Amino acid sequence: MSSALKKYAFINAKLRARMSTLLNDEFFLRSVRAHTTDELLPYFDDTRYRFLIDLYRQSADIGLMELALFEHEALEIQDIQKHLCKTEQITVDAWGKRYELQVFRTVLRLWFDRSIRRRKIDELLPYVCRNTRIHCLPVDKLLASDSNTFADAAHSTLYGPVVKEMIHEVQEQKSIFKLEIACDKLYYQSLFKAFDILAPRDRDIVHSLIGIEVDMENINRFVRMNQFYKLTSNELIETLIPNGKNISLDIFHEAAEKKEPTGLGLELFSRTYGKYLILSSGSSGENRQGLSVIEKLFSLIIEEEVKKVCSGYPFTIGIIFAWLIRKHIEVRRIKTLINAVHLKIRTERSEMHFV
């Protein structure tokens, strides 16, 4: 008790105070009614996102706003780290590697377009994160490399060994599909390994929260792989991430053996998260709308788990992950808001994202 209190008392108070400042549904429902981006900007004036106002007025570039939001979210890790003990620092740092992974995937796709597909990428380069407080990737070196030197350029990164092993396959098949999957799996493998050093209570909490995320990612990936790629059941399972909370790889394997893929996503979801299907308003079918419904339901599930963490025993690592997850959700909603207004999506349709 005293050890947990010493570890988490200060950060618990600090993050609960921050949670009270998160933008609520009312903010999004009001602001999404703006007719233009210029009309939207004043809504951010009294928030932690005021930097978006100056940025847009200087650049009028939605892409740069999204990049600034990405960096703003990622740098939350830096602020939290200084208040944590060593064990918790290692765990939070492992979680934060997802931002490095996102940058690496972006760089990989741009490199692939330029080096393999022979496409021009110059217009996209300003939107690549080069903030060394977030990652240490040699972005420009990677982008400047060719198919023979990319593995050497990636050598110093977490993904170096995977790139070295698979680069010839990328060249031969002219596809980064398997390499991206390998990088994703490596990230989650490293993350779950970092959880091993935590106390049992903390370990159970993060396994539960991240396990739900893995279930969501696996259903999404499973359905898309089933629809768009001709994979055997074993190849399909190889694309999935271990350590889901409720949906084991064995369950996915059973589903993969079915010849009729229609409805697989909702069927997989209902086997372990069925009580939430009542919130899906009767949506069915295996299309983008169906996946969108499942993603929305998983968002509700994660939020419910976060509420449990926040209302339970206060001195655990749960409060840190609750904040990180809620911050991510808020940033994602702001990106949706900005794009909805910028693209002039009908108000009724865009409001659906914020209720």
C-alpha positions in Angstrom: 0.0 0.0 0.0 2.7 2.5 1.0 4.7 1.6 -2.1 1.8 2.1 -4.4 0.9 5.3 -2.7 4.4 6.6 -3.1 4.5 5.7 -6.7 1.1 7.0 -7.8 -0.2 9.7 -5.4 1.2 12.7 -7.2 0.6 11.5 -10.8 -2.9 10.3 -9.8 -3.9 13.8 -8.6 -2.2 15.5 -11.6 -3.9 13.4 -14.2 -7.3 13.5 -12.6 -7.1 17.3 -12.8 -6.1 17.0 -16.5 -9.0 14.7 -17.2 -11.4 17.4 -15.9 -10.2 19.6 -18.7 -10.9 17.2 -21.5 -13.3 18.5 -24.2 -16.8 17.1 -23.7 -19.4 16.0 -26.1 -21.1 19.4 -26.0 -18.0 21.1 -27.3 -17.8 18.8 -30.3 -21.6 19.0 -31.0 -21.4 22.8 -31.0 -18.2 23.3 -32.9 -19.0 20.8 -35.7 -21.7 23.2 -36.8 -19.1 25.6 -38.0 -19.4 26.2 -41.7 -15.7 26.8 -42.4 -12.3 26.2 -40.8 -12.0 29.9 -40.0 -15.3 29.7 -38.2 -14.2 26.6 -36.3 -10.9 28.1 -35.0 -12.3 30.3 -32.2 -13.7 27.3 -30.4 -10.1 26.3 -29.6 -9.3 29.6 -28.1 -9.7 28.6 -24.4 -8.4 25.1 -24.8 -5.1 23.3 -24.8 -5.3 23.3 -28.6 -5.0 27.0 -29.1 -1.8 26.3 -31.1 -4.0 25.2 -33.9 -5.3 28.7 -34.4 -1.9 30.2 -35.0 -0.8 27.3 -37.1 -3.8 27.5 -39.5 -3.6 31.2 -39.8 0.1 30.9 -40.8 -0.3 28.0 -43.2 -4.0 27.3 -43.9 -2.8 23.6 -44.1 -5.0 20.9 -42.6 -2.1 18.4 -42.9 0.2 20.5 -40.7 -2.6 20.8 -38.2 -2.9 17.0 -38.1 0.9 16.7 -37.7 0.8 19.2 -34.8 -1.9 17.2 -33.1 0.1 14.0 -33.5 3.1 15.6 -31.9 1.0 17.2 -29.1 -0.4 13.8 -28.2 2.9 12.0 -28.4 4.7 14.6 -26.2 2.2 13.8 -23.3 4.5 10.9 -22.7 7.4 13.2 -22.0 5.5 15.1 -19.4 4.3 12.0 -17.6 7.6 10.2 -17.5 9.3 12.7 -15.2 6.8 11.9 -12.4 7.2 8.1 -12.6 9.5 5.5 -11.0 11.8 3.5 -13.2 9.6 0.5 -13.7 6.6 2.6 -14.7 8.8 4.7 -17.0 9.9 1.7 -18.9 6.3 0.5 -19.3 5.0 3.9 -20.5 7.9 4.3 -22.8 7.1 1.0 -24.4 3.5 2.1 -24.9 4.7 5.4 -26.4 6.7 3.5 -29.1 3.4 3.4 -31.0 4.1 6.9 -32.1 7.5 5.9 -33.5 5.8 2.9 -35.2 3.3 5.3 -36.8 6.1 7.5 -38.1 8.1 4.5 -39.4 5.0 3.1 -41.2 4.6 6.5 -42.9 8.3 6.6 -43.9 8.1 3.0 -45.1 5.1 3.8 -47.3 6.7 6.9 -48.7 10.0 5.1 -49.4 8.1 2.3 -51.1 6.2 4.7 -53.3 9.4 6.5 -54.3 11.9 3.7 -54.6 9.7 0.8 -55.7 6.7 2.3 -57.4 8.7 5.3 -58.8 6.2 7.9 -57.6 6.9 11.4 -56.6 6.5 12.0 -52.8 7.9 15.6 -52.5 4.5 17.1 -51.6 4.0 14.7 -48.7 7.4 15.2 -47.0 6.4 18.2 -44.9 3.9 16.0 -43.1 6.4 13.5 -41.7 7.2 13.9 -38.0 10.8 14.7 -37.5 10.6 15.7 -33.8 13.5 14.0 -32.1 11.7 14.3 -28.7 9.2 11.7 -30.1 11.4 9.3 -32.0 15.0 8.8 -33.1 14.3 7.5 -36.6 16.7 8.7 -39.3 13.8 9.9 -41.4 15.6 11.7 -44.2 18.2 9.0 -44.4 15.5 6.4 -44.8 13.6 8.4 -47.4 16.8 9.0 -49.4 17.8 5.4 -49.5 17.1 3.0 -52.4 16.0 -0.6 -52.3 19.6 -1.7 -51.7 20.4 0.6 -48.8 17.1 0.9 -46.9 17.9 -2.0 -44.6 21.2 -0.4 -43.7 19.4 2.9 -43.0 16.9 1.1 -40.7 19.6 -0.8 -38.9 19.7 1.3 -35.8 15.9 1.2 -35.3 13.7 -1.2 -33.4 12.6 -2.5 -36.8 16.0 -3.0 -38.3 16.2 -6.8 -37.9 12.8 -7.2 -39.4 13.6 -5.0 -42.3 16.9 -6.8 -43.0 15.1 -10.1 -42.9 12.2 -9.1 -45.2 13.7 -6.4 -47.6 14.3 -8.9 -50.4 10.7 -10.2 -50.2 9.6 -6.5 -50.4 11.6 -6.1 -53.6 10.5 -9.3 -55.2 6.8 -9.1 -54.4 6.7 -5.3 -54.7 4.6 -5.1 -51.5 5.2 -3.9 -47.9 2.1 -5.7 -46.6 4.0 -8.5 -44.7 6.7 -6.1 -43.5 4.1 -3.7 -42.0 2.4 -6.6 -40.2 5.8 -7.8 -38.8 6.5 -4.3 -37.5 3.1 -4.2 -35.8 3.6 -7.5 -34.2 7.1 -6.6 -33.0 5.7 -3.4 -31.4 3.1 -5.4 -29.4 5.5 -8.1 -28.5 7.9 -5.5 -27.0 4.9 -3.8 -25.2 3.6 -7.0 -23.6 7.2 -7.9 -22.6 7.5 -4.6 -20.8 4.4 -5.4 -18.8 6.2 -8.4 -17.2 8.2 -6.1 -14.8 5.0 -4.6 -13.3 3.4 -5.5 -10.0 0.6 -8.1 -10.5 -2.3 -5.5 -10.0 -0.7 -3.1 -12.5 0.1 -5.9 -15.0 -3.5 -7.1 -14.9 -4.8 -3.6 -15.6 -2.7 -2.9 -18.6 -3.2 -6.4 -20.0 -6.9 -5.7 -19.9 -6.8 -2.3 -21.5 -4.3 -3.2 -24.2 -5.9 -6.6 -24.7 -9.2 -4.9 -25.8 -7.2 -2.8 -28.2 -5.6 -6.0 -29.7 -9.1 -7.6 -30.0 -10.3 -4.5 -32.0 -7.2 -4.5 -34.2 -7.4 -8.2 -34.9 -11.1 -8.1 -35.9 -10.5 -5.2 -38.2 -7.5 -6.9 -39.7 -9.2 -10.3 -40.0 -12.2 -8.9 -41.8 -10.1 -6.9 -44.3 -7.6 -9.7 -44.9 -10.6 -12.0 -45.6 -12.1 -9.6 -48.1 -9.1 -8.3 -50.0 -6.4 -10.9 -49.9 -6.3 -14.5 -50.9 -4.8 -16.1 -47.8 -5.0 -19.5 -46.4 -6.4 -19.8 -42.9 -2.9 -20.2 -41.4 -1.6 -17.2 -43.4 -4.6 -15.2 -42.1 -3.9 -16.1 -38.5 -0.2 -15.2 -39.0 -1.3 -11.6 -39.6 -3.0 -11.3 -36.2 -1.5 -10.1 -32.9 -1.3 -12.4 -29.8 -2.5 -11.5 -26.3 -6.0 -10.2 -27.1 -8.2 -10.0 -24.0 -11.2 -12.1 -25.0 -10.8 -13.3 -28.5 -8.1 -15.9 -28.8 -6.3 -16.8 -32.0 -8.0 -20.2 -31.8 -11.4 -18.4 -32.1 -10.1 -16.6 -35.2 -8.8 -19.9 -36.6 -12.3 -21.4 -36.4 -13.7 -18.4 -38.1 -11.0 -18.6 -40.8 -12.1 -22.1 -41.7 -15.6 -20.9 -42.7 -16.1 -20.6 -46.5 -18.7 -17.7 -46.2 -17.0 -14.6 -44.8 -20.1 -12.4 -44.6 -20.8 -11.3 -41.1 -17.6 -12.7 -39.6 -16.7 -9.4 -37.9 -20.0 -9.1 -36.0 -19.9 -12.9 -35.3 -16.5 -12.7 -33.7 -17.5 -9.6 -31.8 -20.7 -11.2 -30.4 -18.9 -14.2 -29.1 -17.2 -12.3 -26.3 -18.6 -8.7 -26.4 -22.2 -9.6 -27.4 -23.9 -7.5 -24.7 -22.7 -4.4 -26.6 -24.4 -5.3 -29.8 -27.6 -3.7 -28.7 -25.8 -0.4 -29.3 -25.2 -1.2 -32.9 -28.7 -0.1 -34.1 -29.1 -3.3 -36.1 -26.2 -2.8 -38.4 -25.2 -5.9 -40.2 -23.2 -7.1 -43.2 -19.4 -7.2 -43.7 -18.6 -3.9 -45.2 -16.9 -0.7 -44.2 -20.0 0.4 -42.3 -20.1 -2.9 -40.4 -16.5 -2.4 -39.4 -17.2 1.2 -38.4 -19.9 0.0 -36.1 -17.6 -2.5 -34.5 -14.9 0.1 -34.0 -17.4 2.4 -32.4 -18.5 -0.3 -30.1 -14.9 -1.1 -29.1 -14.5 2.6 -28.3 -17.4 2.4 -25.9 -15.9 -0.7 -24.3 -12.5 0.9 -23.8 -14.2 3.9 -22.3 -16.1 1.7 -19.9 -12.9 0.0 -18.9 -11.2 3.4 -18.4 -14.2 4.5 -16.1 -13.7 1.3 -14.1 -10.0 2.1 -13.6 -10.8 5.7 -12.6 -13.5 4.7 -10.1 -11.5 1.8 -8.6 -8.4 1.7 -6.4 -6.6 5.0 -7.3 -2.9 4.1 -6.8 -2.2 2.0 -9.8 -0.7 2.4 -13.2 -4.3 2.4 -14.5 -4.7 6.1 -14.0 -1.7 6.8 -16.4 -3.1 4.5 -19.1 -6.6 5.9 -18.6 -5.2 9.4 -19.3 -3.2 8.3 -22.3 -6.2 6.5 -23.8 -8.6 9.4 -23.2 -6.0 11.9 -24.6 -5.7 9.8 -27.7 -9.5 9.7 -28.1 -9.8 13.4 -27.7 -7.1 14.1 -30.3 -8.7 11.6 -32.7 -12.1 13.4 -32.3 -10.4 16.8 -33.0 -8.9 15.5 -36.2 -12.4 14.2 -37.2 -13.9 17.5 -36.3 -11.4 19.5 -38.3 -11.8 17.3 -41.4 -15.6 17.3 -41.1 -15.7 21.0 -41.2 -13.0 21.4 -43.8 -14.6 18.9 -46.2 -18.1 20.4 -45.4 -19.6 17.0 -44.4 -23.3 17.3 -43.6 -23.8 18.3 -40.0 -26.1 15.4 -39.2 -23.6 12.9 -40.6 -20.6 14.5 -38.8 -22.5 14.8 -35.5 -22.8 11.0 -35.4 -19.0 10.8 -34.5 -19.6 12.8 -31.3 -22.6 11.2 -29.7 
